[in-house]
Amino acid sequence: MKRLTILSTILLTLAIVATGCGGQETKSSSESVSGETMKITFADYGSSAMPTADAYNFSADYIRENSNGRIDIDVVSDAVLGNETEMIQQLMDGTMQMAIVGSSVFSKYTDKLEAFQLPLLITDYEKEKIAFSSPEGKALLDATEDIGLKVIGYAENGIRHFANNTRPINVPDDLNGLILRIAPSTMLQKSMELLGANPTPLNYGEVYTALQNKVIDGEEINITSLYAMKHYETIKYVSEIGLYPFPCLVVVNLDFWNSLSPEDQALMIEGFDKGSEKLLNEYLPAFEEKSKTACEEAGLEFNVIEDKKAFADKVKPIYDDYKLRDPEIKAFIEMLEGLQ
């Protein structure tokens, strides 16, 4: 009996020691995981010469510093990891965690994001800030969750204008018959057709060669891209109208996003918000001024389209169509129309 008591005591002691060691080991493992660096590759289809790249790097630095180096975002620009169409597929497949893609690319999956580029609805950066921060705008961005993606920020490459090699544009009739490159988007295609142009969807990286070989007469483009992508070498006329913005969205795979802690999610959203502010208040205005000066020095002729209403009247059927498609689109359009 005495032997059994001694044996029981020894077994109980061993159990307590094992439990204590196990608890310490779990704690150590937890501390190790929380302290590991989370490396995230951030794919950018655009040029590293654009101010947007500066904004993304600003955001990455902000997130890195405020996470004490635990979240490390590596920005890879210049379409090294693929074009927009390829990147959005990789995001949906989960083979890519984070990328920046133009909002128009989503037209294949949802028409809600096309509302951000309705012609002559958002004509300046102040309205764009309102559009993206408004409840109406956020409701549209949430549509990406239906395809397994999450929008956590945005940037802007510059308000779009007309550029071509044939003639200055002053009235809608000046667009008649011009073959203009547009970003791939059903809405943009219909808009340009209503304005009288012959729209041709092309991926961003193909435009310079198409202009050079006279496959197209021109494009709808921002002045920053005319300079950064050297399109000024193949263009003669730029007609400023403020047609629409060209927002690009910071998109993450939804499963990856949901795997993050609420604190990390909040920090990443804050970081990209800070980058957007820096871009729209500093980087973009300065780069637009530099770009226009360089284009003028290269011989491009600029003119300002005074009668924007004539163009807006032509595309009114697009507004009517989109208002009927979805109550959230209708609310978004009417909110912005109320600012004008």
C-alpha positions as CSV (number, residue, x, y, z in Angstrom):
1,M,0.0,0.0,0.0
2,K,2.9,2.3,0.9
3,R,4.5,1.5,-2.4
4,L,1.3,2.5,-4.3
5,T,1.1,5.8,-2.4
6,I,4.8,6.6,-3.3
7,L,4.2,5.7,-6.9
8,S,1.0,7.8,-7.1
9,T,2.9,10.8,-5.6
10,I,5.7,10.4,-8.2
11,L,3.2,10.2,-11.1
12,L,1.3,13.3,-9.8
13,T,4.5,15.3,-9.6
14,L,5.5,14.3,-13.1
15,A,2.1,15.4,-14.4
16,I,2.4,18.8,-12.7
17,V,5.9,19.3,-14.1
18,A,4.8,18.3,-17.6
19,T,1.8,20.6,-17.5
20,G,3.9,23.5,-16.4
21,C,6.4,22.9,-19.1
22,G,3.7,22.6,-21.7
23,G,2.1,25.9,-20.6
24,Q,5.5,27.7,-20.8
25,E,6.2,26.2,-24.3
26,T,2.8,27.4,-25.6
27,K,3.4,30.9,-24.3
28,S,6.8,31.0,-25.9
29,S,5.4,29.8,-29.3
30,S,2.7,32.4,-29.2
31,E,5.2,35.2,-28.5
32,S,7.3,33.9,-31.4
33,V,4.4,34.0,-33.9
34,S,3.3,37.5,-32.9
35,G,6.8,38.7,-33.2
36,E,7.4,37.3,-36.7
37,T,7.7,39.6,-39.7
38,M,4.8,39.4,-42.0
39,K,6.2,39.9,-45.5
40,I,3.6,41.1,-48.1
41,T,4.4,41.5,-51.8
42,F,2.4,44.5,-53.2
43,A,2.1,44.3,-57.0
44,D,1.7,47.5,-59.0
45,Y,0.9,47.5,-62.7
46,G,1.9,51.2,-63.0
47,S,5.2,52.9,-63.6
48,S,7.6,53.5,-60.7
49,A,8.1,57.0,-62.2
50,M,4.5,57.9,-61.3
51,P,3.6,59.7,-58.0
52,T,1.4,56.8,-57.1
53,A,4.5,54.7,-56.5
54,D,5.7,57.3,-54.1
55,A,2.4,57.1,-52.2
56,Y,2.5,53.3,-52.0
57,N,6.0,53.5,-50.7
58,F,4.9,56.1,-48.1
59,S,2.1,53.8,-47.0
60,A,4.4,50.8,-46.8
61,D,6.9,52.8,-44.7
62,Y,4.1,54.1,-42.4
63,I,2.8,50.6,-41.8
64,R,6.3,49.2,-41.3
65,E,7.2,51.9,-38.7
66,N,3.9,51.7,-36.8
67,S,4.0,47.9,-36.6
68,N,7.6,48.1,-35.3
69,G,8.8,46.4,-38.5
70,R,6.4,43.4,-38.0
71,I,4.5,44.2,-41.3
72,D,6.8,44.5,-44.2
73,I,5.2,45.5,-47.5
74,D,7.4,45.2,-50.6
75,V,6.1,47.4,-53.5
76,V,6.9,45.9,-56.9
77,S,6.0,48.4,-59.7
78,D,6.3,48.5,-63.5
79,A,4.0,45.5,-64.1
80,V,6.8,43.1,-63.2
81,L,4.2,40.7,-61.6
82,G,1.7,41.0,-64.5
83,N,-0.8,43.3,-66.0
84,E,-4.0,44.3,-64.3
85,T,-6.1,41.5,-65.7
86,E,-3.5,38.9,-64.7
87,M,-3.1,40.4,-61.2
88,I,-6.8,40.4,-60.4
89,Q,-7.0,36.8,-61.4
90,Q,-4.1,36.0,-59.1
91,L,-5.7,37.9,-56.3
92,M,-8.9,35.9,-56.7
93,D,-7.0,32.6,-56.9
94,G,-5.1,33.5,-53.7
95,T,-1.7,33.2,-55.3
96,M,-1.2,37.0,-54.8
97,Q,-2.0,38.7,-51.5
98,M,-2.1,42.4,-52.5
99,A,-2.1,44.5,-55.6
100,I,-3.1,47.9,-57.1
101,V,-5.5,47.7,-60.0
102,G,-7.5,50.3,-61.9
103,S,-11.2,50.4,-60.9
104,S,-12.2,49.9,-64.6
105,V,-10.8,46.4,-64.6
106,F,-13.6,45.3,-62.3
107,S,-16.2,45.9,-65.0
108,K,-15.9,42.2,-65.9
109,Y,-17.2,41.2,-62.5
110,T,-19.4,44.1,-61.3
111,D,-20.7,47.4,-62.8
112,K,-20.8,49.2,-59.4
113,L,-17.2,50.4,-59.5
114,E,-17.8,51.9,-63.0
115,A,-19.8,54.7,-61.3
116,F,-16.5,56.2,-60.1
117,Q,-15.6,56.9,-63.8
118,L,-18.9,58.2,-65.2
119,P,-17.9,61.0,-67.6
120,L,-17.9,64.5,-66.0
121,L,-19.3,63.3,-62.6
122,I,-16.0,63.5,-60.7
123,T,-14.1,66.3,-62.3
124,D,-11.5,67.3,-59.5
125,Y,-9.7,65.7,-56.6
126,E,-11.8,67.3,-53.9
127,K,-14.9,65.5,-55.3
128,E,-12.9,62.3,-55.6
129,K,-12.0,62.5,-51.9
130,I,-15.6,62.9,-51.0
131,A,-16.6,60.0,-53.4
132,F,-14.2,57.5,-51.8
133,S,-14.9,58.5,-48.2
134,S,-18.7,58.7,-48.5
135,P,-21.0,55.9,-47.3
136,E,-22.3,55.7,-50.8
137,G,-18.9,55.2,-52.3
138,K,-17.9,52.6,-49.7
139,A,-21.0,50.6,-50.4
140,L,-20.0,50.3,-54.1
141,L,-16.4,49.3,-53.2
142,D,-17.8,46.5,-51.0
143,A,-19.1,44.8,-54.1
144,T,-15.6,43.3,-54.6
145,E,-16.2,41.0,-51.7
146,D,-18.5,39.0,-53.8
147,I,-15.5,37.8,-55.8
148,G,-13.3,37.2,-52.8
149,L,-11.5,40.6,-52.7
150,K,-11.3,43.5,-50.3
151,V,-10.6,47.2,-51.2
152,I,-8.5,48.8,-48.4
153,G,-7.4,52.0,-50.1
154,Y,-7.1,53.9,-53.3
155,A,-4.8,56.2,-55.3
156,E,-5.1,58.5,-58.3
157,N,-3.0,58.7,-61.4
158,G,-4.7,62.0,-62.6
159,I,-7.9,63.4,-64.1
160,R,-8.3,62.2,-67.7
161,H,-8.3,64.4,-70.8
162,F,-8.3,63.9,-74.6
163,A,-5.0,63.5,-76.5
164,N,-4.6,62.8,-80.1
165,N,-2.5,63.4,-83.3
166,T,-5.3,64.7,-85.6
167,R,-6.8,68.0,-84.1
168,P,-7.5,69.8,-80.9
169,I,-10.9,68.9,-79.3
170,N,-13.3,71.7,-78.5
171,V,-16.7,70.3,-79.2
172,P,-18.0,66.8,-79.4
173,D,-18.0,66.7,-83.2
174,D,-14.2,67.1,-83.1
175,L,-14.1,63.5,-81.8
176,N,-16.0,62.0,-84.7
177,G,-14.2,59.1,-86.2
178,L,-11.1,59.3,-84.0
179,I,-9.7,56.0,-82.9
180,L,-9.0,56.5,-79.2
181,R,-7.5,54.0,-76.8
182,I,-9.6,53.5,-73.7
183,A,-9.0,51.4,-70.6
184,P,-10.9,48.1,-70.9
185,S,-14.4,49.0,-69.7
186,T,-17.9,48.5,-71.2
187,M,-19.0,51.8,-69.7
188,L,-16.1,53.8,-71.1
189,Q,-16.6,52.2,-74.5
190,K,-20.3,53.2,-74.6
191,S,-19.4,56.7,-73.3
192,M,-16.8,57.3,-76.1
193,E,-19.2,56.0,-78.7
194,L,-21.9,58.5,-77.6
195,L,-19.3,61.2,-77.9
196,G,-18.6,60.1,-81.5
197,A,-15.2,58.5,-81.1
198,N,-14.2,55.0,-82.1
199,P,-13.0,53.5,-78.8
200,T,-10.4,50.8,-78.8
201,P,-9.6,48.9,-75.5
202,L,-5.9,48.3,-75.0
203,N,-3.8,47.3,-72.0
204,Y,-1.7,50.1,-70.6
205,G,1.6,48.8,-71.7
206,E,0.5,48.5,-75.4
207,V,-0.5,52.2,-75.9
208,Y,2.9,53.7,-76.8
209,T,3.5,51.2,-79.6
210,A,-0.1,51.6,-80.9
211,L,0.4,55.4,-81.1
212,Q,3.8,55.0,-82.7
213,N,2.5,52.7,-85.4
214,K,-0.7,54.8,-85.9
215,V,-2.9,51.9,-85.0
216,I,-4.8,54.5,-82.9
217,D,-5.2,58.3,-83.3
218,G,-5.1,59.1,-79.6
219,E,-6.3,58.3,-76.2
220,E,-8.1,59.5,-73.1
221,I,-5.3,60.0,-70.7
222,N,-3.9,61.9,-67.7
223,I,-1.1,64.4,-68.2
224,T,1.1,62.5,-65.7
225,S,1.0,59.4,-67.8
226,L,1.7,61.4,-71.0
227,Y,5.0,62.3,-69.4
228,A,5.9,59.3,-67.3
229,M,5.2,56.8,-70.2
230,K,6.7,59.1,-72.8
231,H,3.5,59.3,-74.8
232,Y,4.5,63.0,-75.5
233,E,6.8,61.5,-78.2
234,T,3.8,60.2,-80.1
235,I,1.1,62.8,-79.4
236,K,0.4,66.3,-80.8
237,Y,-2.7,67.7,-79.1
238,V,-4.0,67.6,-75.5
239,S,-7.5,69.0,-74.8
240,E,-8.2,69.4,-71.1
241,I,-11.7,68.7,-70.0
242,G,-11.5,66.8,-66.7
243,L,-13.4,63.9,-68.1
244,Y,-13.1,61.6,-65.1
245,P,-10.6,60.4,-62.6
246,F,-8.6,57.2,-63.0
247,P,-8.6,55.7,-59.5
248,C,-6.6,52.6,-58.8
249,L,-7.6,50.4,-55.9
250,V,-5.5,48.8,-53.2
251,V,-7.0,45.3,-53.2
252,V,-6.2,42.2,-51.1
253,N,-7.4,38.6,-51.2
254,L,-10.3,38.4,-48.8
255,D,-9.2,35.2,-47.1
256,F,-5.8,36.8,-46.4
257,W,-7.5,39.9,-45.1
258,N,-9.7,38.0,-42.7
259,S,-6.7,36.1,-41.4
260,L,-5.3,39.4,-40.0
261,S,-6.1,40.7,-36.6
262,P,-8.5,43.7,-36.3
263,E,-5.5,45.8,-35.2
264,D,-3.4,44.9,-38.2
265,Q,-6.4,45.6,-40.5
266,A,-6.9,49.0,-39.0
267,L,-3.2,49.9,-39.3
268,M,-3.1,48.9,-43.0
269,I,-6.2,50.9,-43.8
270,E,-4.8,53.9,-41.9
271,G,-1.5,53.6,-43.8
272,F,-3.1,53.6,-47.2
273,D,-5.4,56.5,-46.2
274,K,-2.3,58.5,-45.2
275,G,-0.7,57.6,-48.5
276,S,-3.7,58.8,-50.5
277,E,-3.7,62.1,-48.6
278,K,0.0,62.6,-49.3
279,L,-0.6,61.8,-53.0
280,L,-3.6,64.1,-53.6
281,N,-2.3,67.0,-51.5
282,E,1.4,66.9,-52.5
283,Y,2.8,64.3,-54.9
284,L,0.2,64.5,-57.7
285,P,-0.2,68.3,-58.0
286,A,3.5,68.7,-58.1
287,F,4.0,65.9,-60.7
288,E,1.2,67.2,-62.9
289,E,2.8,70.6,-63.0
290,K,6.2,69.1,-63.9
291,S,4.6,66.8,-66.5
292,K,2.7,69.6,-68.3
293,T,5.8,71.7,-68.5
294,A,7.8,68.8,-69.9
295,C,5.1,68.0,-72.5
296,E,4.8,71.7,-73.6
297,E,8.6,71.8,-74.0
298,A,8.4,68.7,-76.1
299,G,6.0,70.5,-78.5
300,L,2.6,69.4,-77.4
301,E,-0.2,71.9,-77.9
302,F,-2.7,72.2,-75.0
303,N,-6.2,73.7,-75.0
304,V,-8.9,73.9,-72.4
305,I,-12.4,72.7,-73.5
306,E,-14.8,75.5,-72.3
307,D,-18.2,74.0,-73.1
308,K,-18.2,70.8,-71.0
309,K,-22.0,70.8,-70.9
310,A,-22.1,69.9,-74.6
311,F,-20.1,66.7,-73.8
312,A,-22.2,66.0,-70.6
313,D,-25.4,66.2,-72.6
314,K,-24.1,63.5,-75.0
315,V,-23.4,61.0,-72.3
316,K,-26.6,61.6,-70.3
317,P,-28.0,58.2,-71.4
318,I,-25.2,56.5,-69.5
319,Y,-26.3,58.2,-66.3
320,D,-29.9,57.2,-66.8
321,D,-28.8,53.6,-67.5
322,Y,-26.6,53.3,-64.4
323,K,-29.2,54.9,-62.1
324,L,-31.7,52.2,-63.1
325,R,-29.2,49.4,-62.6
326,D,-28.8,49.5,-58.9
327,P,-30.1,51.7,-56.0
328,E,-26.6,52.0,-54.6
329,I,-25.3,53.4,-57.9
330,K,-28.2,55.8,-58.1
331,A,-27.5,57.0,-54.5
332,F,-23.8,57.5,-55.3
333,I,-24.5,59.5,-58.5
334,E,-27.2,61.7,-56.9
335,M,-24.9,62.4,-53.9
336,L,-22.2,63.7,-56.3
337,E,-24.6,65.6,-58.5
338,G,-25.8,67.4,-55.4
339,L,-22.3,68.8,-55.0
340,Q,-22.2,70.5,-58.5
